C-alpha cells in the first residue's frame, strides 16, 4: 500500500522563519506494513523553483544561478536574489519585482543554456562584488541565430539564507 502525504516545508522548518515563501511542499511516500515503515522522500525535479539549497560561498552564486537558468527555473533564480534586489536586463534599464521576473523569463525564452565563468570575487565582510563572463550561443527557440555575451558587475550579500544577489547586472559597465 502506498499513500502520499504532503507536508508543507514551512511546517517542517519552523525553526527557519526566513525560508523562502515560494518553497514547494515535500512529498513523502509511506510504504510498508504498519509494523515496518519505510519512508522515501520523492526527489524534486528542477524547473519549478524546487532548488532551495542556499549558496554558502560567494564564488558559487553564479554557478548556482546558471544551473537554475539552464533548468528553466525562474523561481529558483529569483530565490537567489534578495526580495528588494534589482535586475538590469539591458544597460540603463533597472527592474525589480514582477518586472524583473518578466525580464528573466524573456532571457529564458531564448531557449539556450547559459555558460558562466566567474572571473573575480571581491569580498568585504558580508558584501561581494562578482565579475563573471557569460554567453548564450546557438539557435534560439524561434529558430534565429543567437550570439549574446557580457560581463557581469553583480553585488551580493550574505544573509541567514546564504549569499543572494542585491544587484544583478549582467551587462556590467556597458
KOLPAPA-550169 format. One record per atom (N, C-alpha, C): residue number from 1; residue in one letter; x, y, z. Coordinates in steps of 0.02 Angstrom, whole numbers, plus 32768, in hexadecimal, padded with zeros to 4 digits. Layout:
<pts>
{NUM; A; {X; Y; Z}}
...
</pts>
This chain:
<pts>
{1; X; {802A; 7FC5; 8000}}
{1; X; {8000; 8000; 8000}}
{1; X; {802C; 803E; 8000}}
{2; X; {801D; 806E; 7FD5}}
{2; X; {8042; 80AC; 7FD0}}
{2; X; {8011; 80E6; 7FD9}}
{3; X; {8023; 8114; 8004}}
{3; X; {7FFA; 8150; 800C}}
{3; X; {8028; 818C; 800D}}
{4; X; {8010; 81C4; 7FF2}}
{4; X; {8037; 8201; 7FF1}}
{4; X; {801C; 8230; 8026}}
{5; X; {804A; 824E; 804A}}
{5; X; {8037; 8281; 807B}}
{5; X; {8062; 82BE; 806C}}
{6; X; {8043; 82F6; 805F}}
{6; X; {8067; 8333; 8050}}
{6; X; {8072; 8359; 8091}}
{7; X; {80B1; 8366; 80A1}}
{7; X; {80C2; 838C; 80DD}}
{7; X; {80E3; 83CD; 80C6}}
{8; X; {80C1; 8406; 80CF}}
{8; X; {80DF; 8446; 80BA}}
{8; X; {8122; 8450; 80DC}}
{9; X; {8152; 8469; 80B5}}
{9; X; {8195; 8473; 80CF}}
{9; X; {8194; 84A5; 8109}}
{10; X; {8166; 84D5; 8107}}
{10; X; {8162; 8505; 813D}}
{10; X; {8153; 84E4; 8180}}
{11; X; {812C; 84AD; 817F}}
{11; X; {811E; 8489; 81BD}}
{11; X; {815B; 8462; 81D5}}
{12; X; {8182; 8448; 81A5}}
{12; X; {81BC; 8420; 81B6}}
{12; X; {81F7; 844B; 81CC}}
{13; X; {81F8; 848B; 81B8}}
{13; X; {8231; 84B5; 81C6}}
{13; X; {821D; 84F2; 81F1}}
{14; X; {81F3; 84E7; 8221}}
{14; X; {81DB; 851E; 824B}}
{14; X; {8215; 8543; 826D}}
{15; X; {824D; 8522; 8276}}
{15; X; {8287; 8542; 8295}}
{15; X; {82AC; 8570; 8265}}
{16; X; {8299; 8570; 8224}}
{16; X; {82B8; 859C; 81F2}}
{16; X; {8284; 85C9; 81D3}}
{17; X; {826E; 85FD; 81F8}}
{17; X; {8239; 8627; 81DE}}
{17; X; {824B; 864F; 81A0}}
{18; X; {828B; 8656; 818F}}
{18; X; {829F; 867D; 8155}}
{18; X; {829E; 8655; 8114}}
{19; X; {8287; 8617; 8117}}
{19; X; {8286; 85ED; 80DA}}
{19; X; {8258; 860D; 80A7}}
{20; X; {8268; 8607; 8068}}
{20; X; {8241; 8625; 8032}}
{20; X; {81F8; 860F; 8036}}
{21; X; {81C9; 863E; 802C}}
{21; X; {8182; 862E; 802F}}
{21; X; {816B; 8607; 7FF1}}
{22; X; {8194; 8607; 7FBC}}
{22; X; {817F; 85E5; 7F7F}}
{22; X; {8195; 859C; 7F7E}}
{23; X; {81B0; 8583; 7FB5}}
{23; X; {81C7; 853E; 7FB7}}
{23; X; {818D; 850E; 7FB0}}
{24; X; {8195; 84DC; 7F88}}
{24; X; {8160; 84AB; 7F7C}}
{24; X; {8162; 8475; 7FB2}}
{25; X; {812A; 8453; 7FBD}}
{25; X; {8129; 841E; 7FEF}}
{25; X; {8153; 83E2; 7FDA}}
{26; X; {8169; 83BE; 800C}}
{26; X; {818C; 837F; 8000}}
{26; X; {8159; 8347; 8004}}
{27; X; {815C; 8319; 7FD5}}
{27; X; {812D; 82E1; 7FD4}}
{27; X; {8150; 82A5; 7FF4}}
{28; X; {8131; 8289; 8027}}
{28; X; {814A; 824C; 8046}}
{28; X; {811E; 8212; 8031}}
{29; X; {813C; 81DC; 801D}}
{29; X; {8116; 819F; 800D}}
{29; X; {8124; 816C; 8042}}
{30; X; {80F1; 8154; 8062}}
{30; X; {80F8; 8122; 8096}}
{30; X; {80EA; 80DD; 8078}}
{31; X; {811B; 80B0; 807F}}
{31; X; {8113; 806C; 8065}}
{31; X; {8120; 803A; 809D}}
{32; X; {80FC; 8004; 809A}}
{32; X; {8109; 7FCF; 80CA}}
{32; X; {80CD; 7FBE; 80F5}}
{33; X; {80D9; 7F90; 8121}}
{33; X; {80A5; 7F7B; 814F}}
{33; X; {80A9; 7FA6; 818E}}
{34; X; {8072; 7FA9; 81B5}}
{34; X; {8072; 7FD5; 81F0}}
{34; X; {80AC; 7FC7; 8220}}
{35; X; {80C2; 7F89; 8225}}
{35; X; {80F8; 7F7A; 8253}}
{35; X; {813E; 7F89; 8236}}
{36; X; {8142; 7F94; 81F5}}
{36; X; {8181; 7FA2; 81D3}}
{36; X; {8174; 7FD8; 819F}}
{37; X; {818A; 8014; 81AC}}
{37; X; {817A; 804D; 8182}}
{37; X; {81BB; 8067; 8162}}
{38; X; {81B9; 8070; 8121}}
{38; X; {81F1; 808D; 80FC}}
{38; X; {81DA; 80D0; 80E0}}
{39; X; {8202; 8103; 80E7}}
{39; X; {81F1; 8145; 80CE}}
{39; X; {8221; 8157; 8097}}
{40; X; {8207; 8166; 805B}}
{40; X; {822F; 817D; 8022}}
{40; X; {821B; 81C5; 8016}}
{41; X; {824D; 81F1; 8014}}
{41; X; {823E; 8236; 8002}}
{41; X; {8245; 823C; 7FB7}}
{42; X; {820D; 824F; 7F96}}
{42; X; {820D; 8256; 7F4D}}
{42; X; {823D; 828D; 7F39}}
{43; X; {8268; 827E; 7F0A}}
{43; X; {8297; 82B0; 7EF1}}
{43; X; {8271; 82E5; 7ECA}}
{44; X; {827D; 8323; 7EDD}}
{44; X; {825C; 835A; 7EBB}}
{44; X; {8283; 8369; 7E7B}}
{45; X; {825F; 8373; 7E45}}
{45; X; {8280; 837F; 7E05}}
{45; X; {828C; 83CA; 7DFB}}
{46; X; {82C4; 83DC; 7DDA}}
{46; X; {82D0; 8423; 7DCE}}
{46; X; {829F; 843F; 7D9A}}
{47; X; {829A; 8481; 7D99}}
{47; X; {8270; 84A2; 7D68}}
{47; X; {822F; 84BB; 7D84}}
{48; X; {8226; 84B5; 7DC7}}
{48; X; {81E8; 84CD; 7DE5}}
{48; X; {81F6; 84F1; 7E26}}
{49; X; {8231; 850E; 7E2E}}
{49; X; {8241; 8531; 7E6C}}
{49; X; {8253; 8501; 7EA4}}
{50; X; {8262; 84C3; 7E94}}
{50; X; {826E; 8491; 7EC7}}
{50; X; {82B6; 8491; 7EE1}}
{51; X; {82E3; 84B3; 7EC0}}
{51; X; {8328; 84B4; 7ED6}}
{51; X; {832F; 84E6; 7F0F}}
{52; X; {8330; 84CF; 7F4D}}
{52; X; {832E; 84FD; 7F85}}
{52; X; {836E; 84FD; 7FAE}}
{53; X; {83A1; 84DA; 7F98}}
{53; X; {83E0; 84D7; 7FBE}}
{53; X; {83FF; 851C; 7FBF}}
{54; X; {840E; 8536; 7FFB}}
{54; X; {842E; 8579; 7FFF}}
{54; X; {8475; 8576; 7FE4}}
{55; X; {848D; 85AF; 7FCC}}
{55; X; {84D1; 85B5; 7FB3}}
{55; X; {84FB; 85D3; 7FEC}}
{56; X; {852A; 85AD; 8006}}
{56; X; {8551; 85C2; 803F}}
{56; X; {8595; 85DE; 802E}}
{57; X; {85A5; 85E2; 7FED}}
{57; X; {85E5; 85FD; 7FD6}}
{57; X; {85D6; 862C; 7F9C}}
{58; X; {85EB; 866B; 7FA2}}
{58; X; {85DD; 869D; 7F6E}}
{58; X; {85F9; 8687; 7F2A}}
{59; X; {862F; 8660; 7F2B}}
{59; X; {864D; 8648; 7EEC}}
{59; X; {861E; 8618; 7EC7}}
{60; X; {85ED; 85FC; 7EE9}}
{60; X; {85C0; 85CB; 7ECB}}
{60; X; {857C; 85E7; 7EB7}}
{61; X; {856F; 8626; 7EC6}}
{61; X; {852D; 8643; 7EBA}}
{61; X; {851B; 8642; 7E6F}}
{62; X; {8549; 8655; 7E44}}
{62; X; {853A; 8656; 7DFD}}
{62; X; {8533; 8610; 7DE0}}
{63; X; {8558; 85E1; 7DFA}}
{63; X; {8552; 859C; 7DE4}}
{63; X; {850C; 8582; 7DF5}}
{64; X; {84F5; 8590; 7E32}}
{64; X; {84B1; 857A; 7E46}}
{64; X; {847D; 859C; 7E1B}}
{65; X; {8486; 85DD; 7E0C}}
{65; X; {8456; 8602; 7DE3}}
{65; X; {8454; 85E4; 7D9D}}
{66; X; {848F; 85D5; 7D80}}
{66; X; {8492; 85B8; 7D3C}}
{66; X; {8470; 8574; 7D3A}}
{67; X; {8479; 854B; 7D6E}}
{67; X; {8457; 850A; 7D71}}
{67; X; {840B; 8513; 7D6F}}
{68; X; {83F2; 8543; 7D93}}
{68; X; {83AA; 8550; 7D95}}
{68; X; {8392; 856D; 7D53}}
{69; X; {83BB; 8598; 7D34}}
{69; X; {83AB; 85B3; 7CF2}}
{69; X; {83A5; 8579; 7CC0}}
{70; X; {83D6; 854D; 7CC0}}
{70; X; {83D7; 8516; 7C90}}
{70; X; {83A0; 84E3; 7C9D}}
{71; X; {8384; 84E4; 7CDA}}
{71; X; {834B; 84B9; 7CEA}}
{71; X; {8308; 84DD; 7CDD}}
{72; X; {830C; 851A; 7CC2}}
{72; X; {82D0; 8543; 7CB5}}
{72; X; {82A9; 8550; 7CF5}}
{73; X; {82CD; 855A; 7D2C}}
{73; X; {82AF; 8562; 7D6F}}
{73; X; {82B1; 85AB; 7D85}}
{74; X; {8282; 85D3; 7D6C}}
{74; X; {8282; 861A; 7D7E}}
{74; X; {8276; 8624; 7DC8}}
{75; X; {824D; 85FB; 7DE7}}
{75; X; {8242; 8601; 7E30}}
{75; X; {8283; 85F3; 7E56}}
{76; X; {82A8; 85C1; 7E3F}}
{76; X; {82E8; 85B2; 7E5F}}
{76; X; {831A; 85EB; 7E55}}
{77; X; {8319; 8609; 7E1A}}
{77; X; {8345; 8642; 7E0D}}
{77; X; {8333; 867C; 7E3B}}
{78; X; {82F3; 868A; 7E42}}
{78; X; {82DD; 86C0; 7E6D}}
{78; X; {82EA; 86B2; 7EB6}}
{79; X; {82EB; 8672; 7EC9}}
{79; X; {82FA; 8660; 7F0F}}
{79; X; {8342; 8671; 7F21}}
{80; X; {836C; 867C; 7EEF}}
{80; X; {83B2; 868F; 7EFB}}
{80; X; {83BA; 86DB; 7EFF}}
{81; X; {8383; 86FF; 7F00}}
{81; X; {8385; 8748; 7F04}}
{81; X; {835F; 875F; 7F41}}
{82; X; {8377; 8794; 7F61}}
{82; X; {8352; 87B1; 7F99}}
{82; X; {8310; 87CD; 7F80}}
{83; X; {82E0; 87D1; 7FAD}}
{83; X; {829D; 87E8; 7F9A}}
{83; X; {829E; 882E; 7F7B}}
{84; X; {82C9; 885A; 7F91}}
{84; X; {82CB; 889F; 7F78}}
{84; X; {8302; 88A9; 7F44}}
{85; X; {831B; 8873; 7F28}}
{85; X; {8352; 8877; 7EF7}}
{85; X; {833B; 8896; 7EB6}}
{86; X; {836C; 88A9; 7E8D}}
{86; X; {835E; 88C3; 7E4A}}
{86; X; {8381; 8899; 7E16}}
{87; X; {8363; 8896; 7DDB}}
{87; X; {837F; 8873; 7DA1}}
{87; X; {8384; 88A5; 7D68}}
{88; X; {83BD; 88A6; 7D46}}
{88; X; {83C9; 88D4; 7D0F}}
{88; X; {83CC; 88AC; 7CCE}}
{89; X; {8392; 88A2; 7CAC}}
{89; X; {8390; 8876; 7C71}}
{89; X; {83B4; 8893; 7C34}}
{90; X; {83BD; 88D5; 7C33}}
{90; X; {83E3; 88F6; 7BFF}}
{90; X; {83FE; 8937; 7C1C}}
{91; X; {8436; 8950; 7C01}}
{91; X; {8453; 898C; 7C1E}}
{91; X; {8421; 89C5; 7C24}}
{92; X; {841E; 89E2; 7C61}}
{92; X; {83F2; 8A1A; 7C6E}}
{92; X; {83AB; 8A08; 7C83}}
{93; X; {8399; 89C8; 7C82}}
{93; X; {8356; 89B3; 7C95}}
{93; X; {835A; 898B; 7CD6}}
{94; X; {833D; 89A7; 7D0B}}
{94; X; {833E; 8986; 7D4D}}
{94; X; {82F9; 896D; 7D5D}}
{95; X; {82F4; 892C; 7D6E}}
{95; X; {82B3; 890E; 7D7E}}
{95; X; {82B6; 88EE; 7DC3}}
{96; X; {827A; 88E1; 7DDE}}
{96; X; {8274; 88BC; 7E1D}}
{96; X; {8230; 889A; 7E1E}}
{97; X; {8225; 886E; 7E4D}}
{97; X; {81E4; 884E; 7E55}}
{97; X; {81CD; 8829; 7E17}}
{98; X; {818D; 8834; 7E04}}
{98; X; {8170; 8812; 7DCA}}
{98; X; {8193; 8825; 7D89}}
{99; X; {81AC; 8863; 7D85}}
{99; X; {81D0; 8877; 7D48}}
{99; X; {8211; 8850; 7D41}}
{100; X; {8233; 8843; 7D78}}
{100; X; {8271; 881B; 7D76}}
{100; X; {8260; 87D4; 7D61}}
{101; X; {822A; 87B8; 7D7C}}
{101; X; {8214; 8775; 7D68}}
{101; X; {8207; 8773; 7D1C}}
{102; X; {81E3; 87A4; 7D03}}
{102; X; {81D4; 87A7; 7CBC}}
{102; X; {8213; 87AB; 7C91}}
{103; X; {8244; 87D2; 7CA7}}
{103; X; {8282; 87D8; 7C81}}
{103; X; {82A9; 8797; 7C82}}
{104; X; {82AA; 8775; 7CBC}}
{104; X; {82CB; 8733; 7CC0}}
{104; X; {82A8; 8700; 7C93}}
{105; X; {8266; 8702; 7C92}}
{105; X; {8240; 86D3; 7C68}}
{105; X; {824F; 86E0; 7C1E}}
{106; X; {825C; 871F; 7C0B}}
{106; X; {826E; 872D; 7BC6}}
{106; X; {82B2; 870D; 7BB5}}
{107; X; {82E1; 8711; 7BE3}}
{107; X; {8322; 86F1; 7BD8}}
{107; X; {8319; 86A5; 7BD2}}
{108; X; {82F0; 8689; 7BFE}}
{108; X; {82E4; 8640; 7BFB}}
{108; X; {82C2; 862D; 7BB9}}
{109; X; {8297; 865A; 7BA0}}
{109; X; {8273; 864E; 7B61}}
{109; X; {82A0; 8646; 7B25}}
{110; X; {82DE; 865C; 7B2A}}
{110; X; {830D; 8654; 7AF3}}
{110; X; {8318; 8609; 7AE7}}
{111; X; {8313; 85E2; 7B1C}}
{111; X; {8315; 8599; 7B15}}
{111; X; {835B; 857B; 7B10}}
{112; X; {838E; 85A0; 7B26}}
{112; X; {83D2; 8586; 7B23}}
{112; X; {83F1; 8584; 7B69}}
{113; X; {841D; 8554; 7B74}}
{113; X; {8440; 8552; 7BB5}}
{113; X; {8473; 858B; 7BBA}}
{114; X; {847D; 85A1; 7BF7}}
{114; X; {84AE; 85D6; 7C03}}
{114; X; {84F0; 85B6; 7C19}}
{115; X; {8527; 85D4; 7C02}}
{115; X; {8569; 85C0; 7C19}}
{115; X; {8582; 85F9; 7C44}}
{116; X; {859C; 85E9; 7C7F}}
{116; X; {85B1; 861C; 7CAF}}
{116; X; {85F7; 860C; 7CC9}}
{117; X; {8622; 863E; 7CCA}}
{117; X; {8665; 8636; 7CE4}}
{117; X; {8673; 8670; 7D15}}
{118; X; {8678; 865F; 7D55}}
{118; X; {8685; 8692; 7D88}}
{118; X; {86CE; 86A7; 7D83}}
{119; X; {86D9; 86E8; 7D78}}
{119; X; {871C; 8701; 7D6F}}
{119; X; {873A; 871C; 7DB0}}
{120; X; {8713; 8744; 7DD5}}
{120; X; {872B; 8762; 7E13}}
{120; X; {86F3; 8766; 7E46}}
{121; X; {8705; 875C; 7E85}}
{121; X; {86D8; 8767; 7EBD}}
{121; X; {86FD; 8792; 7EF0}}
{122; X; {86E1; 87CD; 7EFE}}
{122; X; {86FF; 87FB; 7F2E}}
{122; X; {86D2; 87FD; 7F6B}}
{123; X; {86ED; 87E8; 7FA5}}
{123; X; {86C6; 87E3; 7FE2}}
{123; X; {86D8; 881A; 8013}}
{124; X; {86A4; 8834; 8034}}
{124; X; {86AD; 8862; 806B}}
{124; X; {8678; 884F; 809F}}
{125; X; {868B; 8825; 80CE}}
{125; X; {865B; 880D; 80FF}}
{125; X; {8624; 87E4; 80DF}}
{126; X; {85E6; 87FB; 80E5}}
{126; X; {85AD; 87D8; 80C9}}
{126; X; {8596; 87F3; 8086}}
{127; X; {85C1; 881B; 8065}}
{127; X; {85B2; 8838; 8024}}
{127; X; {85E5; 881E; 7FF1}}
{128; X; {85CE; 880E; 7FB5}}
{128; X; {85FB; 87F7; 7F80}}
{128; X; {85EB; 881A; 7F3F}}
{129; X; {8620; 882B; 7F1A}}
{129; X; {861A; 8841; 7ED5}}
{129; X; {8633; 8807; 7EAB}}
{130; X; {8609; 87EE; 7E7E}}
{130; X; {861C; 87B4; 7E55}}
{130; X; {861D; 87C8; 7E0C}}
{131; X; {8655; 87B9; 7DEB}}
{131; X; {865D; 87C5; 7DA4}}
{131; X; {865E; 8780; 7D83}}
{132; X; {8630; 8775; 7D54}}
{132; X; {862D; 8734; 7D32}}
{132; X; {861F; 8740; 7CE8}}
{133; X; {863C; 8717; 7CBD}}
{133; X; {862F; 8719; 7C76}}
{133; X; {85FB; 86E5; 7C66}}
{134; X; {85CB; 86F6; 7C3B}}
{134; X; {8595; 86C9; 7C29}}
{134; X; {8589; 86CB; 7BDE}}
{135; X; {8569; 8696; 7BC5}}
{135; X; {8556; 8696; 7B7E}}
{135; X; {851B; 8668; 7B72}}
{136; X; {84F4; 867B; 7B40}}
{136; X; {84BD; 8653; 7B26}}
{136; X; {84CA; 864F; 7ADB}}
{137; X; {84D8; 8613; 7AC1}}
{137; X; {84E8; 860B; 7A7A}}
{137; X; {84C4; 85CF; 7A5E}}
{138; X; {84AC; 85D5; 7A21}}
{138; X; {848B; 859D; 79FF}}
{138; X; {844E; 85B4; 79DA}}
{139; X; {8423; 8585; 79CC}}
{139; X; {83E3; 8593; 79AB}}
{139; X; {83AD; 859A; 79E0}}
{140; X; {838F; 85D4; 79E2}}
{140; X; {835D; 85E3; 7A15}}
{140; X; {831C; 85BD; 7A09}}
{141; X; {82EF; 85C2; 7A38}}
{141; X; {82AE; 85A0; 7A35}}
{141; X; {8286; 85B5; 79F8}}
{142; X; {8292; 85F2; 79E0}}
{142; X; {826D; 860B; 79A5}}
{142; X; {8291; 85FB; 7963}}
{143; X; {82C9; 85D5; 7967}}
{143; X; {82ED; 85C2; 792B}}
{143; X; {8323; 85F2; 7915}}
{144; X; {832A; 862A; 7938}}
{144; X; {835D; 865C; 7925}}
{144; X; {83A0; 864B; 7945}}
{145; X; {83D6; 8662; 7924}}
{145; X; {8419; 865B; 7941}}
{145; X; {8421; 868C; 797A}}
{146; X; {843B; 8674; 79B2}}
{146; X; {8444; 869E; 79ED}}
{146; X; {848D; 869E; 7A00}}
{147; X; {84A9; 86D9; 7A08}}
{147; X; {84EC; 86E2; 7A24}}
{147; X; {84E9; 871C; 7A54}}
{148; X; {84DF; 870B; 7A93}}
{148; X; {84DB; 873E; 7AC8}}
{148; X; {8512; 872F; 7AFA}}
{149; X; {8530; 8764; 7B15}}
{149; X; {8562; 875B; 7B49}}
{149; X; {8569; 879C; 7B70}}
{150; X; {8588; 8796; 7BA9}}
{150; X; {8594; 87D0; 7BD1}}
{150; X; {85BF; 87BF; 7C0D}}
{151; X; {85CF; 87F2; 7C33}}
{151; X; {85F5; 87EB; 7C71}}
{151; X; {85CD; 880C; 7CA8}}
{152; X; {85BC; 87E7; 7CDB}}
{152; X; {8593; 8801; 7D11}}
{152; X; {85BA; 8830; 7D3E}}
{153; X; {8596; 885A; 7D61}}
{153; X; {85AE; 887F; 7D9A}}
{153; X; {8577; 8879; 7DCD}}
{154; X; {8577; 8842; 7DF3}}
{154; X; {8540; 8831; 7E20}}
{154; X; {8555; 883C; 7E69}}
{155; X; {8526; 8853; 7E90}}
{155; X; {8530; 885D; 7ED8}}
{155; X; {8506; 8829; 7EFC}}
{156; X; {8526; 8806; 7F2B}}
{156; X; {8503; 87D3; 7F53}}
{156; X; {850F; 87E1; 7F9D}}
{157; X; {84E0; 87C7; 7FC6}}
{157; X; {84E6; 87CF; 800E}}
{157; X; {84DB; 878B; 802F}}
{158; X; {8503; 877D; 8062}}
{158; X; {84FA; 8740; 808A}}
{158; X; {84C8; 874E; 80C1}}
{159; X; {8494; 8724; 80C4}}
{159; X; {8462; 872A; 80F8}}
{159; X; {8457; 86E6; 8119}}
{160; X; {8422; 86E0; 8140}}
{160; X; {8414; 86A1; 8163}}
{160; X; {8406; 8666; 8133}}
{161; X; {83F1; 8675; 80F5}}
{161; X; {83E4; 8641; 80C4}}
{161; X; {841A; 863E; 808E}}
{162; X; {8457; 8652; 80A0}}
{162; X; {848F; 864E; 8071}}
{162; X; {8496; 868D; 8048}}
{163; X; {84BF; 8688; 8014}}
{163; X; {84CD; 86C0; 7FE7}}
{163; X; {8493; 86CA; 7FB6}}
{164; X; {847F; 870A; 7FAD}}
{164; X; {844A; 871B; 7F7D}}
{164; X; {845C; 875B; 7F59}}
{165; X; {8442; 8761; 7F1C}}
{165; X; {844D; 879D; 7EF5}}
{165; X; {8427; 87D8; 7F13}}
{166; X; {8448; 8811; 7F13}}
{166; X; {8428; 8851; 7F24}}
{166; X; {8420; 8879; 7EE3}}
{167; X; {8454; 8878; 7EBA}}
{167; X; {8453; 8896; 7E78}}
{167; X; {846B; 8861; 7E46}}
{168; X; {8440; 884D; 7E18}}
{168; X; {8451; 881D; 7DE3}}
{168; X; {8457; 8845; 7DA2}}
{169; X; {8495; 8852; 7D8E}}
{169; X; {84A3; 887E; 7D56}}
{169; X; {84CC; 8858; 7D22}}
{170; X; {84AB; 8830; 7CF6}}
{170; X; {84CF; 8805; 7CC8}}
{170; X; {84F9; 8828; 7C93}}
{171; X; {84EC; 8868; 7C86}}
{171; X; {8514; 888B; 7C54}}
{171; X; {8548; 88BA; 7C74}}
{172; X; {8553; 88B2; 7CB5}}
{172; X; {8588; 88D6; 7CD8}}
{172; X; {8587; 8921; 7CCD}}
{173; X; {85BE; 893C; 7CB5}}
{173; X; {85C3; 8984; 7CAD}}
{173; X; {85AD; 899D; 7C68}}
{174; X; {8590; 8970; 7C40}}
{174; X; {8579; 8985; 7BFD}}
{174; X; {8542; 89B7; 7C01}}
</pts>
